[in-house]
Amino acid sequence: MRCPSRALKLAVPLALALSTLAGAGSPADSLAATPAPRAGGKSTRPVIPPAEVKLTPAVIGGPGVQVAMPPVGLSLEYPLMAEDLGTGGCPPPALVSELQALGSPPLALAGASQDMTVPAGAVASPANSWETSTLYSLPASFWSQLHCLLSAAGDPLTVGLNLKTAEPSWAAAMVAGAQSAATHGLAFSLGNEPDLYYLPNYSSLDKPQAGEESAAVNLYLQLATNLQQAVAGAPVVGPELARPAHWQQALPRIIEALHEQTVGVHLYPLSTCATPKAVTVGGLLSAYAADAPHSLSWVVADANAARVPAIISEANSASCGGEAGVSDSPASAVWAVRFVLTALKTGFQEVRFHFSGDPYDPFIVRGEEVVSRPLDSALVALNQWLPVGSALHTVAGVRGLVATGVQATAGKTLLILDNEGEQAQQLVLRGAHTVRIEVLTATRAGLHSEELSSPTDRIKLLVQKNSVLAVTP
C-alpha cells in the first residue's frame, strides 16, 4: 500500500502557510500591517493596502505559453530502477500508484549509469578485465518487470544507450529489450553528458583547451551515428549535455546530424561536487536557483530553429546527488515549482527530475512501500496544475507576488501565486465567493489544501514568504 504520509492525502490546516480572514464588509486596508502609533503622536508610516487579484477570465491576458507536454518527468539511474522493480514478476503496487498519482509522466533510464549499463549476459562473470568489471549488467528479468510497470502505470519511456562502450551488439540487445517493455511510446538517448567524457576533473570545466570542443563533438557524432543503426529510426532525445554552453556553437550541428526529435540538456542550479557546504536552503530559494533555466534560452532558440521541442532532460536541486537537509527539505518543493515555471516560460516544454538513490530523490521505494519526500508534492502539484493543453500567462500588477495564470482547455482558470520576498504579503481575492487554495511552503512538508469562502466577493489571506499558492475559483 502507499505510504500514508502522501502529500495530497493530508488534511492539515494551513496555519503555517496562510492566515485566512474571510468576511463580509471588511475594508481592504484592514489587512495592512499598521504599526503602533508613537508615544504622544500618530504613526508616520503609511498604511499600505493589500494586493488585490480579481478572479475572472480577464486576469489572464496577453500571449500565453502552451503546455504541449507533461511539464514534469522522471529520470532514473538503471541500478535504482532495477532495485525499485523488486524481485517479483511485477513491481510493487505502491510504485504503480505513485506514478499514477504523478500523472504517468515520461520516465527515462539515464544518468551516469547509462554509459556503464550492458544487457544481461553480455559480460562474463567474473569479469576478465578492469573495464568490464566496472560495467553494470541488467538483471535478466529487468525488461519484463519494466513492461509490467509501464502497462499498469502508462508512462512513456526513454532508454539511454551506452555510448562510451559503443558496442553495436549490446546496443541492439538494449533496443530490443526496450521495445519489449514500452507500452505508451519509446525514445532513446545516445550517451550521457558527452561533453564531460574527456575532462579529467571538474576543475577543468572552466578551462577548455584549444580545439577541445571540436574534437570532442566530432568523436561524439561518430560514436552516436554508429548507435543510430541500432535505434532504427526511433525518436532520439539529446545530446544530454552537462554544461551546454561548452558546446554552444556545435549544438545546431548535433541536432541536424542526429535527427533529434527532442533537444535534451541537463541543468542543476547548485552543486555538491566540490563542497556540500555550498548547497544551502537559502541558495535553493534564491532567484539564481529559480531562474536558472533562463541561462539556456539559446538552447530553446536552437531547438525552435530545428522545429523540435526542447526539454531539460535531467535536473534537480544540486548535482552529485544533492545535499541532505536541503535537497530533501520542504524548500525543495518551492524551488521545483519556481524552476519548472521558469523553464516553461523560457520555452522548455518539460523538466525531468533525476533519481540516483541520493537525498534529492523525490520519493523512495522501500520494499512494498513508497516513501514520499517534500519534492514529490511539487511534482504531483505541477502535473495537476499544468495539464497538457493548458496555457500559462504571466499576470502583472500583483504587488509583492509573482503571479501566473493557467487557462485550461475547458475554460477553467487557476492562479499560481509565489511570494519570493522576505516578508509575508497581504492579499485580497475578488470575484469569487468560494475558492480552493493549495499551498507549498519552505517550512512545512506536503501540499496542503483548504476551501475558503466569504459572503462577499472578498477573500483575504496572508501569503507567507517562500510559499507558493494555487488558487482555483
N, C-alpha and C positions, 0 to 999 in steps of 0.2 A: 504494500500500500504506500501511497505517497506520504512524505513527511508531513505531520500535522501542523508544522510551522510555516506552511506555504503562505507567501505574502498575500495573495488575493483572497485567502480564506480568513484572514484576521479581521475581527470586528472590534477594533480598538478605537477609542475616542481620539480625536485629533488635537488633544490639548497641547502637545509639544510642537505641532505644526501650524495651527492657526487658531485664533480666537474668534468665535462667531458671535456677532451681536445683532442678529436678525430682529427686526421690529418695525412697526409702523410709525410714521410721523417723526422719526428722529432726524434732526438736522444733519447734513453731511459733515459739518465740522465737529460733530460730537465725538468722532474718532480721532481727531487731531491730537498729537502729543503736545499738550499745552503745559508749559512749565508753571510752577507755583509762582505767584507774584512776589516781588522783592518786598522786604520789610519796609512798610511805610509808602509803598507805591505800587504801580502796575507793572506787569511784565513788559519788557521792551522787545521780547522776541515775538515775531509774527506767528499767528495761528495758521498752519499750513493744512488746508483741507485734504482729505484723502484722494487718491487717484480714483477715477471712475471709468468703467467699461460698460457699454450698453450691449447686452447680449442679443443682438439682432443680426440677420444676414448681412447688414451693412457694415458690421465690424470687420468683415473680410472684404477687402478691396484691393485693387491693383493686381498686377500679374502674380500668379502663383507657381509653385514648383510641384509638378506632378509626381505622385508616388507610384512608380511603374513596377517596382519590385518590392518584396518584403523588406522593410527597412533594416531588419536585424537578422543576421545569420550566425552560424556557429562554425568554428574551425577547431578540429581536434587532432592531436598527435595520434599516430597509429597505435602505439602501445597502450595509450589511455583508452582509446576506443575499444580495443580488444579486451581490456580489463573490464570496462563498463558493460560489455555484452554478456559477461558472466560465463558460466560453464555449461549452461543448458542449451538445448537446441534453439531456443528463442531468448531474447534479453529479458531482464526483469520488467514486469508490467509497469512499475513505477517510472522507468525510463521512457516508456512509450507515453505515459500520461504527461510526463514533463515536456516532451517535445510537442505534444498536442496542446498543452497549455501555452506554449510559446508560439503557437500558430503554425506548427510544422514548417519551421524555417529552413532555408538551404543549409545543408550540412556538408562540410568539406573535411577531407582527410589530408592534412597538410602539416606544416611546421618543419622543424629541424629533422624530425624522424622521416620525413618524406624522402630525403636523399640517403637514407640508410635502410629503407624497407625493401624486402625482396619477397617474392611469393613463397608459400610453404614448399619445403623440399628443395629449394634452389641451392642451398648451401649445405655441404657435407657436415656432419656432426661426428666428432669435433671438427672445428674449423681448421683448415690446413694452411692458413696464413693470417698475419695480423690484420690485413684488410678485411678478410671475410669474417674475422672474429668480431669486428665492430658492426656488422650488419644485423638487422632485426628481421627475423623470418616470421611471417604471419602464421598464426595458428591455422591448422587445416580447416577448422570449422568457421573461420572468420567471415567469409563471403556469404555463407548460408545463414549465419546468425544475423549478419547485417541485412540480408534480404528480408528476414522475418521482422526486423525492426522497422525497415522502411515500408514494408507492406502495411504494417499496423499504423505507423505514425504519419506516413505520407510526405516525408521530406525529400526534396530533390537532392542529388548527390554530386559533389565534385571530388574527383580522385586525383591526388597528387602522385606523379610518377617520379621515380628515382632517376635524376639526370646525371648525378656525379658518376655513378657506375655506368649508366647508359648502355646496359646490356639488352639488345633487342628482344631476345627470347624472354627475359624477365619482364620487360615492359609488355610484351604480348600476353603473358600469363596474367599480369595485373589488370590489363584491359579486359580480358575475358572474365576474370573474377568480378570486376566492377559491373560489367554488363549483366552478369547473372544476379547481382544484388540490387541494382537500381530498379525502382518501380515508378518514379514520378519525375524522370528527367535525369540526364547524366552529362557531365562535362569533365574535362581533365585539365590539370596544370602540369607544366613541364619543368620540373625543378623548383627548388625553394631558395629564394634570395640569392640568385646567381651573382649579384653584384658583390657579395661577400666571399665568394668561393676562394679567391686567391689573395685575400687580405690576411696576413699572419696574425694580426691582433687588432683590437678595436681602436687603439691609438692611431692607427694608420688611416682611419676613415677620413680624417680631416687633412690628409697629406697625400692626395693621389699623385702617382708618378706620371711622367710624360708618356703618353701613348697607352697608359694602363686601361682607360675606358675602351678605346677602340679594340685592343687585343682581347679584352675580356668579353666584349659584346660579340666579336667575331667567333670566338670559341663557343660561347653560349648558343649562338644561332646555328652553328654547325651541329652541336650535340642535339639541340632541340629539334632541328629538322629531321634528324635520324629517328627520334622518338615519334614524330608525327606519323610515320608509316604504321606504327602500332595503333595509334588512335583512330586511323582510318576515317578521317572526316568528321569526327565528333567535335562538338564545341570545345574550344580551348580558352581557359582563363589565365591571364598572366600579364607581365612576366614575373610577378610576385617579388618585386624589388624591396629590399630592406631600407635603402636610402635612395629613393627615386631620383633625387637631384644629381647624383653622381652619374646617372645615365640619361640625363635630361635630353641631351642632343640626340641620343640614339633611340629614344622611345618611339617616335613615329616609324622609324625603320623596322623596329622589332614588331610592332603591331602589324605592319604590312607583310613582313616576311613570314610570320607565323599564322597569319589569317585569324588573329584572335577575335573571338566574338564578344569577349568581355575583357576590358583592361582592369587588371587587379594589382594593387600595390599595398604595401604594409605601412602602418603608422602607429607608433606608440609615443604619446606626448612626453612620458617620463621614462627613465631607465635606471635599473638597479645593477647594470652590468659593471660599472665602475665602483659604485658605492651605494649600498641600500639607504644610507642616510640622506641621499639626495631626493628620495621619494617620501613626501610628506602629505598629510591631509590638506594642508594649506596649498601646496603645489598642485595637488589634484583638483582643487576647487578654484584655481586661478584662471584668469582669462586666457593665459597661454595654453593650458591644457584643454580648455573648452573649445578654443578657436583653432586648434592645430590643423584641422582639415583645410583651412583657408590657404595654408602654405603650399598645398598641392593643387591649387586651382588650374595650374598649367597642365596637369595630368588630365583633368576633365576636358580642357580645350583640345588636347591631342586626341582624346577618345572621340570627342564630338566631330573633329575633322575627319576621322575614320568612320564616322557614323556607327559607333558601337558604344555601349554603356560603360561607365567607369564605376568601380566599386573599391572600397577599402577592404581587401580580402582577408586581412589579418590585423587585428587591433586589440588593445586592452590598455589598462591604466599605465603599466610600466613594463618595458621589455625585460627579458631574462627572468620571467616568472612572476614579476610583481613583488610587492613587499607586504608581509603580514602586518595587520593593523592599519593599513592604508588601502590596499587593493581589495581586501575583504571587509572593509568598513562601510557603513551607510553612505559615506561621502562618495563611494564608487558609483552608486546608483544615480546620484545627482549629476556627477560628471558624465556618465554614459548618456543621459538624456541630452545634455548640452552638446556633447561630442557628435551624437547622431544627427541632431537638428542642424548643427553647423555643417556637417558633411552633406546632408541633403540640400541645404540651401546653397552650398558651394557647387553642387551639380553631381556629386556622387549619388548613386542610386541605392547603395546598400553598405552596411558595415557588418563584418563578420568578427565576432568576439572569440578569442583564442582560449583553448583549454590545454594545459600541459601537466596537470597534476600539481599545480602550484597555487599560491594564495589568490591569484587573480581569476581562478576558475569560477564562473557564475554559480555552478552547483557541483555537488559531489555525489557519485553513486557508491553507496556502501552496501554491498550485498543486494538485498531486495529493496533497499530504501534509497530515495533521493533526498539529499540534504541541501536545502537552498541557502545561498549566501545573498547578501543585500543586492549585489549586481543583478541577480536573477529577476528581482522585482522590476527593475528598469527595463529589461529585455521583454518581459511579459507585457508591461505597460506600453512600450513603444509599438509593438506589433498590434496592439489593440487600438491605440490612439491614432495610428497612421496606417489604415488599411490600404491595400493596393487599389488604385483608382481615385483616391482622395487627392487633395491639393493643399499645399502649405502656403500660407501668406504671412508675411511679417506685418504685425499690427503696430503702427506708430502711435505715439502720443500717450502711452500708458506710463505715467511718471513713476520712475524708480523700478520699473519691471521690464523684462524682456518678454514681449508677448508674441505668440504665434497662433494664428487661426488655422484650423483644419476644417476643410469643407469636404464632407463625404459625398459619395455618389448619390445617396438618397436625399441630399439636400440638408442633412443634419450638419450642425456646426459644433466644434469643440474648440476651446480656448486653452492654450498652454501658457502659464504664467511662471516666470523664473525670476526669483529675487537674487541677483548676484551681488547686491550691496552688503554693507556692513551693519545695516540697521533693518529692523522689521519694517514692512511697508503696509500702510493702511490702504484699504481698497473697498470700493463700493461697486457691487454688481447691479446693473439696472436692466430692466426689460424682461425679467422673469420672476415669477413668484416662488419657484422651486428650482433648485439646481443640485446636481450631483458633483461632489468635489472628490478628487483622488489626489493624494499627496505623497511625495517622496521628500524626505528631509535628510540632511547630512548628519543628524544626531540620533536618528532612530531608524532601525531597520524595518523594511517592509513597505508595501503600498497600502496606505490607509485610506478608507473611503467614508464619506458621510453625506447625507442628504440635508440640505439647508433650505429653509423656506421663510417667507415673510408675507404678511397680508398685503403689503405694498409691493412695488417692483424694486425695492431697495434691500439688498442683502449685503451686510457689512462684515468684513473679516480683516484679520491681520496676517499678512504673509511673512513668515519668519525668514530671516536671512538664510541663504543657501538651501532653499527649498523650492520644489517645482510642483505646481498645481495644475491639474487638468479639470476644467470646468465644462460641464455639459448641461445645457438648459433642459 
